[in-house]
Every structure is written in C-alpha cells, then in structure tokens.
Amino acid sequence: MRKHLFLGILLLIVCGVQAQHITRNYNKTSLPHVLTDIDNASQRYTINFIYNELEDFTVTVNLRNRTVPEAIREVLGFYPMRMTVSDSLIFVECTQKVPTKVIGHIVDQHNQPVPFANVALLNPSDSSFINGGVTNNGGDFVIPCSQRKVLLRVSFVGFAIYYKLINVGNIGTIRMKTEPYTLKSVTVKGMRRVIKNDVDRLQYLVSNDPFSKGMNGIEVMGRVPMLNVSDESVSIIGKGITHIMLDGLILEMTADAVKAKLRSLKAEDIERIEVITIPPAKYKAEANAGYINIVMKRDQSKGWSGSISEEVQRQYRGRYFQDINLNYASRKLELSTGLGMSLDKVINDSYSVYDFKDGHQRSTRKRTIAPWSSYNADAIVKYHATKRLELGVMTSFYTDHTSPDHTFVSINRDTTFTTAHAPAVWNNNISTTLYAEYKLDSLEKTLNVNYNFFNSNAPTQSENVSVTNGITESLRNKSKANYKINALKLDFSLPFKHLYMETGTSFSAIRNKTSLMLENFANGQWKYNAAESNEFLYKERTLAAYLSVKKQLTEKLQVQAGLRYEHTWTESNQLTQGQISRSHYGRFYPTLHLNWQLKGNQNLAFAANWGIERPDFNDLNPFRIYTSTTDYMTGNPYLAAAYTRNMEINYSNGKGLYAVLYSSHGKGETGWRTTFLANGSQVTGPYDGLRHEKTGIYANYNRNVLTWLNLNIGGEVYYYDSHSDYRTDVLQIHGWGKRAEGSLSFMLNHQKTLIAEVNYRHRFREYFAQTQSDSYAYLRMSLKYSCLDDRLKISFTISDPFHQNINRNTIFYQEYTNTNQFDNHSRYIGLRATWSFGGKQVHRTYHDNRDTESQRAK
C-alpha cells in the first residue's frame, strides 16, 4: 500500500494561474524602488526583499504587458539574483551575499551606454576568473567581489578589449574604444578554467580548451577526466555501463552506431561534456552505471548549416568513413539530420590456453576476418507551438552487413582444425521518440512527456566444419533475435522558493524473442536437430517513480537527495519445451550528493547511490550457441538481479587538478565459467552470486604550461577483491590495479590553427569480475590544421605504431588456469577532412528520451 501511495503522491502538481499584466519604464532606478513600485501595482502578489542587500543595483528597462513574475525576471536581468514564488508571495534575494562590489558604467566614444558588454574580474597574479557579469540596457554593472584588488576585463563585439587594475568599489565610467590598441602596463597570463563541478556531475568546458580545436567528439573525450577512450569506444573509468547523451538525449544505438555519431561531432560545436559518475534518482537505478552528457553550443541565429566529413585509414587494410550533417532553425521549427557510412574489414587474432593441474594443455588459436559495412541515419524535428509548448519527434536508424570467417586450430591431445563461415546478414535497429514539453508557469515549472519505441533485429547464420585426425564433422545454425521496447515517461521540474524538485514516473515493456535452428550434416545432407533447436521468449515490465530535491543549504554548501522505486515483473518462456517461469521484485534506491564550494574555485563533493543489475537477455536464454561442432555457449534462465552500492569523494582545486576517492560494492553479480565435458566439449555459461569490493583513487591534472603547450596527465590505483558467495570452481582474485596516461599538445603557429598532440597510456594491471588483465600500452599521435576561417579542418593520425595494444588476461579455476590474448590490430594511419558550410550559428536540436533498456541487448 505504501508503494502505491508513493507513486500517487509523485503525480500531484500545482499549475500556474492567470496573472495581472503591467507596463513600466525605468531609467537608472535603484532595484529596491523598482520592486516597491511593482509591488504597489500588483493586486495579487506581495514582493519581499531586503533593501540594503539590493540598493547598489540599478535598473534600466522598458516593460510592456508583462505579468508580475515576468516583469521581475526582466528587471533582474543578468544580476546575481534569485526569485522564488510561493502562492501569492514573491521573494527576491542576492545569491552572492558579499558586502563589497565592483560598480561601474560603460559607454562608447560618443558617451552612449554599451548594453550587454561582458565584464570579468580576474586575479591579478595569474588572470584566473573570480567573478563576472553583463551590463544592463543603461550600460551599468554591479558585480559582488570579496577581494580588495582585481584585474578588470571588459569586452564587446566591435570594441577593443579593455583591461585595468582596480580597487573594488565604484569605479565610475569606462569609455570603450573601437580602434585596436596595445596593452603596455598589464600583462594577461594564465588560462581559462576547463573543469567545473556541479552538485551531481563533473563539467569539462570544451569551449575553454583551445587545444581541442579540430577534434571530433571521440577525440575530445580523451581529454576529459574520468573518461577512457579505447578503439573509439568511450567509457567512464571504473564503471561497468556507460550511457552517452547529446543534450540529454540517450543514444539508443549499437556500439558501432554510437561511434559513428560521435565521429560526426566537432569540438567547436561542443559547449561542455558532463560526466555523471553517481547518477541521481532521476536516472535508472542501474548497477555501477554512469552517464556522459555532451552539451552542444546554442547560438541564436537562424538558417541552414551543415558539414561533410571524409576519413580514410590504412593498416593491413583500408577503412573509409563518411558523415554528413544538415541543420536548420527558424522561429518555430528546428531540424537536425545526419547520415553516416563506414566501409571496413575487421581482422582479429586471439589465443587461448587452458593449463590443467595434471600437466596437459588445451589451446585454441583463432583468426577472424570479416568484411563489414554499416550505414546510419538520424533526424530530430522540434516545433515550438507556443512560448510554453514544445513538440518533437526523434528517430534513428542503423544497419550493418557482415560476413565473418573464423579459423580455429585447437590442440587437446588430438589436433583439431575448425573453420566457421557466417553468410552475410543484415542487422538493424530503429528508435523513435515522441515528446512534449510544457512550461506550467513563468517560473519554469515544466512537464515533460516522452514515448519511446525501440526495435532491433539481429539474425545470424554460421556453418562450422571440424577436422580431427581426418574425421570431418559439420554443423549449421540459424538464429533470429528480435528485441522491442515500449516506454512512457512523465517528468516534472518544479522550482520553489527554498528548493528545486524533480519528480516523475515511467513504465517500460520489453519483449525479447530469440530462435535457433540447428542442423547436422550426415549421409550427404543437412538434417534438422530438433533436440537442440529452441525458441525463447522473454518479457519484462518495469514501473518506476522518483523524487529528487536540490537545496542550497548555505552560500557554499548544496545538497541533492533522491529516492527512486522500481518494481519489475518478468516472464521467461521456453516455447519449444513449453516451460514458463515468472518472478517479480521491487526495491527503493536512495541517492545523495553534497557539494562544497571552497576558496579560490576549489570544490569538494560527496556522492552515494544504490543500484540494480538485471541480467542481459542472452545470459537468460538457455539454448546453445555453437562456436565449433563441439564447443558452445549457453544461458541460464534462473539468473537473479544483482545489487550494488557506490560512493565517492571528489576534489578539484580550480587550477586543473581533479581527484576522486571511490568505493564500489556488488553482490549477486553475473560471472562466466568454462567447463569441459567427458566427450571433450567446451561449455561456457553464466552463473550468479559473484561479489566484488573495489576501492581506489583517480587523479587528473590538466594545465597550460605555456601559451603553446598543454599538459594532461592522469592515473589510477585501486584494490580489487572478487569471489563467489556459492561453491564454484572459479577461484577468488584480488590485487592492486594500476594505470597511467598522459598527453602533450602543442600550438605550432601564432594563428593557433596548427596543433600537434602525443597521447600515451599504460595499463600496468587491471581487475574486473573474475578476470586479471596484464600490462599493455597504447601510443597515439595526431596533427590537426584549420583553415578558410575554420571551415576546413584536416587531421592526420598515427595509432599504436609499435603494436603495443594487445590485451592479455587470466582466469583462475580450481583445476586449471585460462590465459587469453586478444589483438584487434589497432595500428593504423588516418587522414580526415571536414568541410563546414552555411551559417555557423544554427541551433542543434536534441532532447532527452531517458531510455537505457537497449543497453541490455548485446
């Protein structure tokens, strides 16, 4: 009953009502007098404020037919003010409660005020940013500042940048000059801040990083703390699952489609990259999951723009990538479209050895050669129906075509030569989202409704031929996997006087149907194997609700706390055998974030959350997937959900250093083990009951050592312990994991259009689940050039020139040890050219569909 009551309460909300409209004109009027005048004119609202706190701020504005809340918002402008509305009461307060302020007036050479000029207060010692503001319509600015002396910087388009060393207080009138001039008495040095902390996320300000120029989305992620980029796959360090979003839109695509989308992005179009290592209650309660949100720049001009990118790579084969993007924006309509294509030929080599206690070995050497091509398209249409209502539709399509050939050579007392050929098939998935966003009142209370549909089809075919001591065996299998999601979400964003609240509910229905047809070759013909063919249907429904509250406890301390409830119903149906199993489970998942703003842009934060890991669909499917005529993989329909707890403390010094002390705990997790049958068959399958403990520290330092040289170094050390809660032949592993990485970036010309970068990373030893990985390294070098007003960008890359990126790992069993080596041949040279056309300042249209279920379909 309490669970249903909790769900019901979260759906309650109070909508705004019709308000009185007023018209006023103010010119250099003090803010308290303006608020008093509006208060006297209002019939409904009472405006509360502290006179002495606001008396230094002046107002120059012309109000026409505004509601009272709208009028106050326009009056406050860019001043550091907060307005909250509670029924008929309006509260106005200064968010920066500092007794001293820098007050001034900016005019041009004709003594006309300069509105919307950017005013920055910098530290005289290193030019680091202290505070800033924007002039109002009358050219006036008021910026709170606790320091006694600052370096003032004023800038506006068409005027020379103005610098002056000042004492805090009323500095009078500043006259801007249109002609350029040279600074003689002030030397500006230092760098713009690139790392910033919010209460629940790390922000990397790409627009403040000049060394990211010319990079694509994947490359710029390599410069962000806590992110790992390997073979164009991006992940958060220490996280099992990483979701990537564009302006809040989760990319519901396959891993290759995500790579294609990120390749199409340009660093110049990215405002910032947000890393959410401990997701708040608004997001799904996934085990050890994190989110990367790419926030695009939002310029205000309208029209058409686009880009075409071509890339060729050469290793032992040629690779070709193409991306085309087209964007349009008008007052009512926004459109973003993209097309991508890649032509490739994948070659992987692997070697696996089982060393048994009785002294004998079983080894398998495998080579995979797979011609592979993929195509993707996406489109987003956003319609601004009214000032309060926004409607949109988003769709993406991805398909790939591959025909792999596998060659195995297995040695196990007898020698076996195995080949497997998979005839070409098309895999595809499509995702469509419909959404509506409605502003409930002028205070940005918002209702967001999302419907998401996702469909994936992944057919496979393979023919296996094994030759052992002259005896030939053949096996053929065909499988189909269809995965569908229907999800509906309702989210409310509710700013109140003393806190900011988010609440919502969601429902998702998942249907995953797989089928396998197995055939054996005997007496010159293929015969259907009914005993090992199967159809499997899995259904899952999840109802969720959450409540998250954010509050500024003090000027320096902010807290965000949330509670999420999820209830899941599952049904596993082995259609061929007629066996059905059902289950359901529900649980609350709390989250907590604390954020302290320390002196000098330093920041200290604490975060914790609890999560659930549901089994992947292939892990639940009990039918056999043969890798040879005798060896196969099989699922376990009785796997249960696992639960995790994550905590971290992070620190940023505001000058390039970012460090995290973290701990993660998981129980009931899924592991994989390999067993050998009496006939020599090798069987691999999942089991649950795995437990892990991991505690470590990660640190990153990013600094412009010189104006033309950037240093970016990082490292991680952690202790890991993993074992099973139940009796199993997989042994416990534990030990210290270590990794280090670094890059040097060089500006090679005064125009800052030619940039070279050397990136190196080394993994000394790593642990995950039941696997211990040995040392390996990776070197990457690039040269980037921009010309024609940054419309043409050319990049030359050398990857893994010394062939160091070879992964080796070990799994320990009671009766044997399994050692594996995998080489995906990451060595290549590449050349990429990107041409941008049309207007440079067109909206990018993305939206949050908050759907993460497709990550479980592998």
N, C-alpha and C positions, 0 to 999 in steps of 0.2 A: 504494500500500500504506500509506503514511504517513497518507493522508487517512482510510482506513478504520480504521486503528489509533486515530487521534484520536477518531473517532466512537465507537468501542467503549469507550475509556477514560472518556469523559464519562458513560457509563451506569452506572458502578460506584458503589456507595454502601454504607455500613455502617449497618445498622439497630440500634436500641436493644435491650437485653435486659431480662429481668425483674429488678426490683431489690427490695432489702430495704426494709420499711416500719418507721417508728419513730414513737413518741408521746412528746412532751415538753411541759413548761410552763415558760416563763421570764418573770421579772418584774424589769425594770431590771437585767438581767445584761449584762455587757460582751460585745461581739461576739466577741473572741478566746476567752473562756471558753465561749461557746455553740458556736463552731466546734470547739473542742477536745473538748467533750462529744459532739457528733455524730460526730466522727472516732473517738472511743473506742467508740461504739455501732455503728459501721459495720463490717461484715465484708468488704466488697469495696473501698470507696473509701478513699483517703488524701487528706486535705484539707490543702492548702498555703496559707499566708498569712504576711504579715509582721506580727508582733504590734504593734509600735509604730505601724504605719500605721492600725490598726483600733481601738486601745484607747479612743478617745474616743467610740465609737459604742455605744449601749446597745440592748438588745432586750427587748421585752415582747410575747410571742406565745404562743398555745396551739396546739401541733401535734397533729394527730390522724391517725394512719395515713398518714403521708407517706413517699414514697421519699426517699432522701438528697438527690438534686438538688432535689426539690420542697421539702423542708424548708429547704434553704439559701436557695432563692429567696424563700420566705416570710419567713425570718429577715432577709434583706437589705432587703425591703420597698422603700421609696422612697429609701433611701440611695444615694449615687452610687457604686455598686459594680458590678463585672463578675465574673461567674462563668463559667468555661470548664471543660469536661470533656474529658479525653483518656484514653480507655480507663478505667483504674481511678484516675486522678489527677484531683482537682478543685482548681482554682486560684481563689482569691478575692483581688481587689485593689481598692483605691480608685481610681476613674477620675480624681479631682481631687486630685492629689498636692500639696496646699498645706499647709504646716506650721501655719497659724493657722486657727481655725474659730470660728463662732458657735454656742454650745451653750446650750440653754435647755429649759425645761419649761413647758407651757401648761396652765392649769386654769381651771375656771369659778368662779362666785361661791361655790360650795359646795365648793371645793377638789377637785373631781373632774377627772381628766385629760380633755383635749379631743383625741380622736384625729382624724387626717386633716385637721387645720387647715392652711391654706396659709400658708407663711412665705416672704416675699420680702425680699431685701436690695437696697436701692435706693441709687443715687448721691445724696448729699445736695445736690449742686449742681443737678441737673436731673431727679432722680427716675427716671433711666433704670435699667433692670433690670441687676443684676450677677449674682446667683445666687439660687436658691430651693430649697425642699424642702417636705416634708409630715411632720407629726408622726406617730409610731407609736401603737400601742394604748395606750401609757403616757403619751401627751402629750409625749414627748421629741422633740427635733430636733437634728441636727448638720449644719451647712452649711459646707463649706470656703470660705474667703474670704481673698484676699491683701491687701485694703485694711485700713487701720487703723480707719476710722470709716465707718459706714453708717447709712442710714435703714431701720429695721426696720418691716415691714408684715405684720400677722397678720390673716387673715380666715377666717371660718367662718359658715355659714348660721345665723341666729338671734342672732349676736353683732355688736356694733358693731366696725367695723374699728379695729385698734389700730396706732398709729404711735409710734415712739420713736427718737430719735437715740442710737446706742450705739457704744461701743468694741468691736472684735472681741475675742471671748473668751467665757468662761462668764458669761452674763447672769442666771442664776438663774431664778426662777419669774415667769411673766407671768399675771396674772389677767384674763380676758376678762369684759366687761360685756354684759349683754343689752339694757340700755336705750341708746338713741342718745345721743351726746354730740358736742360741737363741739370741733374742734382749735383750740388757741389759740397754741401755741408752734411748730407745724410747719406750713409751707405746702407742699402737694404740687403739683408742676407737671411739665410735660413731657408725653411721650406714650409709649404702648406701642409696642414695636418691631413693624413690619409687614413688614419684609424680613429674611429669614433665608437662609443659604446651607448647603446640604448638599454633599457631595463632587461630585455629578453633576447638581445642579439648584438653581434659584432658587425659594425659597418665599415667597409673598405671604400673610401671615396675615390673612385676611379677618375673622376673629373679633376681631382687634385694631384694625380700621378702623371707627370709629363712623360715618364719612361714607358707608359702603356700605349703610347701612340703607335698606330699601325698594327696593333694586335687584334686577333679575333677573340670571340668570347671564351674559348677554351684556353688560349694562351694567357689572357689577363687573369684567369682564375689561378694560374700558377704563381701569381704574385700576392695572393690573398692568404693571410694567416689561417691556419687550421684546415686548409684545403690541400688535397693531394691530387695531382694530375698524372695519370699513367696510361699510355696508349690512347690518349684523347678521352679517357674516362675520368670523370671528376667525382671525388668523394670527400666527405669530411673525415679527418683523421680520427680514428678510434670509434667510428660509427659503422654499424652493420648495414644500415639502409640510409641512402641519401636521396632526397627528393629535390628536384631543381624546378624553380618557378621563374617566370618572367612577369614582373609587376604583380606578383601574387598568383599567377596562373601556373598551376602544376602541370608540367609537361607529361601528359599521359601518352607516352610513346615507348617504343622499344629502345634499348640502349643505343642502337645504331642511329635511330631517328633523332634521339636527343643530341648525339654528337653532331649530326648534320645541322640541327637548329642552332647549336652553339657556334659552330663554324661560321654561320651566316651573320652573326652579330659582330659589330665593330666597336672597339673600345671607345671611340669618340662619341658613340651614341649612348653609352652607359653612364649613368649618374653615379651609382654605387652598387656594391654587392654586399648583401646581408647574409651572415652566417648564423643560423639558429641551431645551436648545439643541444639546448634543452627546450623543446617546443612547449609553449603554454597550452592551456586547456582548450583553446580554440582549435587546435590541430588534433588529428587522430592519436590515440594513446598507443603508439607503436613502440615496440621494444628497441631501445638503443638506436633510435632514428634521428635524423637531423634534416634541416631544410636549408637550401641555398636560394635566396631570392635576388634576382637581377632586376634592378630598378632602372628603367630607361629614362633618358632625358625627356622633359616635357616642354618643348618650345611652343610658342603661341601662334606662329604664322601658319597660314593655310596653303593648300595646294598639293601638287604632286611631287614625289621624290622616289628614289629607288637606288639600287646598287646591283652590280653584276660581279661575281667573284669566280675566278677560274684558278684551279690549283692542280699542278702535276707533281707527282712524287716518283722517285726511282730508287728501288732497292734491287732485289733479284727479279723484280717485275715492275711494270708501270702501273700507276694508280692515277685516277683522274676524278676530281671533284668539281661540281658546279653548283652555285647558289644564285638565285635571282629573287630580289625583294622589291615590292612595289607598295607605296603608301600614299594615301590620300586623306585629306582632312578639310572639312568645311564647317560652318557654324553648327549644323545639325548632324552631320554624318562623318564618321571616321571609318577608314578601311585600311587593313594591313593584310598583305598576301605574300606568300613565299613559295618558291619551287626549288627543289634540290635533287641532285643526281650524283651518284658515285659509281665508278666502274673499278673493280678491284679483282685481285686474285690472291686469296689468302693461303699462306703456307705456314703450317705449324709443325714443330717436331717435339715429341715427348718421349721420355724414357722412364720406365717404372720397374723397380726391383723389389722383390719380397725375399728377405733373408730369414730363413727358418732356423729354429734352435737346433734341429737335427743336422744342420750344416749345408743343406741343399738350397738352391736359389730358384726362383721363378721370375723371369724377366720378360718385359714386353717393350719393343721399340716401335713407335708409331709415327707415321708421317701423313698429314692431311693436306691435300691440295684441292682448293675449292674456288673455281670462278664464281664471282659474287658481284651482283649489281643491285642497287637499291634506288628507289625514287620516293620522294615525299612532297606533299603539298599541304599548306595550311592557309586559312583565311579567317579573319575576325572582322565583323561588321558591328559597329556601335552607333546607336541612334539616340540623340538627345531629344526626347519627345517634348519635355518641358524643362524648366530650370531645376525641377525636383526629380524628374523621372528619366532614367536611362535604361534603354533596352538593348540587348545584344545577342548575337549568335556567334559561336566559335566552332570551327571544325578543322580536323587534321586527318590526313590520310598518309599511310606509309605502306610500302610493299617492297619486298626483296625477292631475289631469284638466285638460287644457288644450287650447285650440283657437285657435292664433295666426293672425293675419292680418298679412302683410307687404306693404308698398307700397314699391317701388323706383322712383326716377327716375334713370336713367343718361344721362349726356351724354358721347359719344365720337365727335365729328364729326357723327354722327347722334344723334337723341334717341330713347331707348328708355323706354317706360313699362311696368313689370313689376309684377304682383301675384302673391302666393302665399298660398294658403289651406291650412291644415292641419286636416282634420276631427278632431274630438275623439277622443282616445285615452286609455286608462288606462295609466300606467306604475306598476310596483310592485316592491318588493323585500322580502325576508324574510330574517332572520338568526336562527339558533338555535344556542345553545351549551350543551353538557353538560359539567359539570366535577365533579371530585372532588379534595378537598384532605385529605391525611392527614399528621398530625404523627407523625414516626417515633420521637421520644423526647420527654422533658420539657424538652429544651434547645432546642425549636423547630426542630429539623431537619424539613423539610417536603417532601413530594412533592405536586406539582400536575399533574393530568392534565386536558387540555382537548380537546374535539372541537368544531369549528365548521363549520356549514353556512351558506352564503350563496347566495341565488338572486335574480337580477334579470331582469325582463322589461321591455324598453323598445321597444315598437312605435312607428313614426312613419308618417304619411301626409302628402303635400303635393300640391297642384295648382298649377302655375306657368303663368301666361299673360303673354306678352310682346307688346307692340305697338310696332313700329319702322316709322316712316314709313307707317303704315296697314296694314302686314302683320302678321298675328296668328299666333303660334306657341304651342302648348300642350304641356305635358309633365306627366306624373303619375308619382309613385313611391311605393312602399310598402316599408317595411323592418321587419325584426324583429331584435332583439338579445337574446340570452339568455346570461347570464353566471353561472357556477356555481363555487363554491369548496367543497372538502372539505379540512379541515386538522386535523391531530392534533399536539398539543404535549405534551411531557414536561419539567417543570421541577423542579429540586431547589434548595432553600435550605439551606445547611449551615454553621451557626456552629461554629467550632472555637476552640481556646484563643487562638491568636495572629492569627487572620484569619477573615473571613466570605467564604464561597464560594457562588457561584451557577453552576449548570451545567444544561444541558438540550439537547434535540434536538427537531426539528419536521419535519413533512413536509406539503406542500400540493400539491393537484392542482387546476388551474384549467382550465376549459373555456369558451370564448367562441365562440358561433356567431352569425353575422350573415347576413342575406339581404336582397337588394334586387331588387325587381321594377319595371322601368321601362316606361312606356307613352307613346307619342306619339299625338297627335290628328291624324288625316288623313282626308280624304274623309268627314267627318261621324261618325267613330267612333274609339274608342281601339284602338291596335294594340300588341301586346306587342313590346318591343325586346329580343330575345334577346342581341344583341351586347353590350349594356351592362348586362344583369342578371347577378347573380352571387350565389353562396353562398360564405361564407368560414368556415373552422373553425380555431380556434387552440387548442392545448393546451400547457400549461406545468406541469412538475413541479419542485419545489424541495425538496431535502434540506438541512437546516441543523443545525449544532451549535455550542455556545458554551461558554466557560469564563470566568468573571469572578471576580476576587479583590479583596476590600477589606481594607485593613490600616491600623491606627493605628501609624505609624512612631514618632512621638513624641507628647507631650501636645498639641502644636499642629499636627502635620502628619499628614494622612491621604492615602492613595493608593488608587486603584482602577484596575486594569488588566484588560483582557479581550481575548479573541481569538475571533472568530466565523468559521466556514467555511460557505459556501453553494455548492451545486452545482445547476445548473439545466439541464433538458432541455426544448427547445421543438420544436413541430411546427406549421408553417403550411400549411394545405391549402386551395387554391382549388378548391372542389368542382366548379364549373361547367367550368373548364378542365382539371381533373384534374392540377394542378400541386402538388407537395408539396416542402417544404424543411424540413430538420431541422438542429438545432445543439445543442451543449451547451457549458457553460463553468462553471468553478469557481474560487473565489478565497478567500483568507484576508483578514479585515478586522480590524485591531487597533484598540483604543480605549485611551485613557489619561486619567485625571483625577487632579489633585493639588489639595489644599485646605489652606491655611494659616490657622489662627486667630490673628489678631494682637491687639494690646492694644485694650481698650475696645470689644469686639464688632466690630472690624474684621476683614475677611476678604479673602484674596487666593487666586485659583484659576486653574489652567491646565487646558485640556482639548483633546483632539485625537481625530479619528476618520477613517476612510476608509469610503466607501460606493459603492453601485452604483445606477444609474438605468436600470431596464428600460423599454422603450418602452410607451406606452399602447396598448391594443388597437385603438382606432380609427386610431391612427397606422400600424399594421401592415396594416390592411385596404385592399387596392388598389382596391376598387370606388368608383364616383363617387357623391358626394352633391351633387345639383344645388341651387344657390341661386336659379337662374333657368333659362330654357330653354337658355342657352348657357354659363353660368358654373358651375363645380363645384369641389369639394374631393375629393382622393383621397389614400389612404395609400401606404405604402412597406413591403412585406413583408421587405425586406432591411435594415431598421434594426438597428443593433447597440446593445448596452448601453453606457452612459456611466459614468465613474468620477469620484469627487470626493474632495477632502481638505479638512477643515475644522479650524481651530484658533482658540482664543480665550483671552484672559486677562481675567478679570473681577475687579472690586474693589467692596467695599461697606464704608462707614465706620461702619455700625451706627446711623447717625443720619439715614437717609433717602436717602443718595446711593448710587447703583448705576451702575457704568460698565463697559463691555465694549470691549476692543480685539480685533478679529476679522479673520480672513483665510479666504477660500474659493477653491478652485481646482477647475475642472471641465474634462474633456476628453472628446471624443466625444459631446457632448450633442446633443439634437434641436432643430433650428430649423425655421422655416417660411418658405417663399418663394413669391411670386406671379409667374407668367409669363403672357405673352399670346401666343396662337396667331395664325396668319396670318388665320384667319376672324374674329378679334376676341374669341374666347372667353378668359375669365379663369380660370386654373387655379392653385389653391393646394394645395401639398403639403409634406410633411416631408422633411428631409434630416438626416444626422448629420455629425459632425466639427466641431461648434461647440465652441469653447474660451472659458472666461472666467476672469478674475482679479479678485477684489474684496477690498479692504482698507479697513477703516473703524473708526470709534469711535462708540459709542452711550452716552448718559448720561441718567439719570433722577434727579430729586430730588423726594421726597415728604415734606412736613413740615407738622405742625400749627402754623402761625404763631401762632395764638391758639387758645384753647379752642373757639372757634366758627368758626374759619377754617382750611381746609386748602388748601395749595398743592401742585400736582402738575405738574411741567414736565419735558420731555424733548426730546432732539434727536439727530440722527444726521448724520454727514458721512462719505462714503466715496469712494474712487476705483475706477472700474469700467472694465474693458477686455474686449471681446468680439470674436472674429474666427473665421473658419473655417480649419481645417487643410487644406482642399482648395479647389480652384478653384471659385468660385461667384460669382454676380452680386450677392450681399448684401455690402455694404461693412462694414468694421470700424467699431465705435463705441467711444468712450472719453470719459471726462469725470468731473466731480465731481458726486455726488448729494448733496442736502441736504434735510432735513426738520426741522420743529419742531412741538411740540404742548404744550398745557398746559390745566389746568383749575383752577377755583376752586370750592370747596364751602363753603357757609355753613350753620351751625346757626342757625335763625331763632327758636327758643324755648328756654326753660330745660329743658323736658322732653326735648329732643333728638328730637322727633318730626316736626319740620318742617325739611326740608333742601332747599336750592336749589343747583344746580350749573350752571356755564357751562364748556363744553368747546370748545376751538378747536384745529384742526390745519391746518398749511400744508405742502404738498409743493412745494418750490422746483424741483426737477428730480430725476428718477429714471431708472435704467437697469436693464433686465432682458433677458437673452438678446440679441436684436438690435434691441430697441426702446428709444427715448429718449422719456420722458414729460415733458411740460411742466408748468408750475406750476398748481396748483389748491388750493382750500381748503374747509374744512367747519366749520360752527358748529352747536353743539347746546346747548340749554338745557332744564333739567328742574326740576320742583318735586315733592317727594315728602312724603307725610304718612302717619303711622301712628297708629292709634287703637284703642280697645277692647282694650287690653292687647296691642297689636301683632298682633291677629288680622285687622284690616282695614288694608290698605295701598292708598293711592291715589297715582297718579303721572300728572303732566301733562308732556308733552314737546313741544318745538318743534325741528324738524330742518331744517337748511340753509335758513333763512329768506331768505337773499339769493341763493339759487340759484348757489352757487359750486362745487358738487361736480360739475364737468364735466371728464371726462378727455380729454386731447389727447396724442397720441403720433405719432412719426415713425419710419419705417424707410427706410434709405438703400440704394438699389441702384445699380449702375453706370450704367444707362440712364435711371433715373427715381427720384423720391422719392415715398414714400407717406405722406400725412398723414391721420390719423383723429381724429374727435371722437365721443365717446360720452356720452350724457346718459340716466341711468336714473331721473331725476326723483325724487331723494331728499328733496325738500322736503315736509314734512307736519307736522301737529299730531296728537298722540295722547293718549288717556286710557286708563289701565289701572287696574283694581281687582282685588285679590287677597284672598280670604277664606280663612283657615286655620281648620280645625275639628278637634275631637278632641284627644287628648293631644299635647303639644308635644314629647315626647321619645321618639319611636319610631325604631327603627333604620332607616337607609337601606341597602338591600341592593344592592350592586354587586359585580362580580367582574371579573377581568382575563382576557379571552379572547385578548389579544395578537395579533389578526389585523388586518393592514393591507392585504391584497391588493385589497380592493374599491375602494381609492382610485384604482386604475389604470383603472377602468371609468368613463368620462366620459359 
